[in-house]
Amino acid sequence: MTKLTHHPLLRTPARLTFGNTASRVYLGLVAAAALFVAVDTLFVTHDDASFAGVWLFFLAAPTVFAFLLGGSAAGADASGPAWFVYLALIVSVLVQACALGWFSQLLHNAGRGRPARPRRA
């Protein structure tokens, strides 16, 4: 019996999302921006609103906006509940990290004369 973590249908997307330099740099930028937002929200006092959270949306664009539009089309408020916004941010960042990994793999394979598709693990 194959362990769940060794299943190719899970291993390939995980490798594309976390297993290459482009995805890791992107996820590192997102983590740094999230840390900046957390520090700015918790420890810095502002006379007016802070736009620190905008950086997370810039890094998660355009897929986060697709999730938010889908939520509003499903009947949620304009911004939706807070849990939905956080979930949309997390899922969109992971989708984009996987897409970066896929494109990185395509470019890497195209340079070697291999077929332009990610290899299965």
Secondary structure, 3 states (H helix, E strand, C coil): CCCHHHCHHHHHHHHHHHCCHHHHHHHHHHHHHHHHHHHHHHHCCCCCCCCCCHHHHHHHCCHHHHHHHHHHHCCCCCCCCHHHHHHHHHHHHHHHHHHHHHHHHHHHHHHCCCCCCCCCC
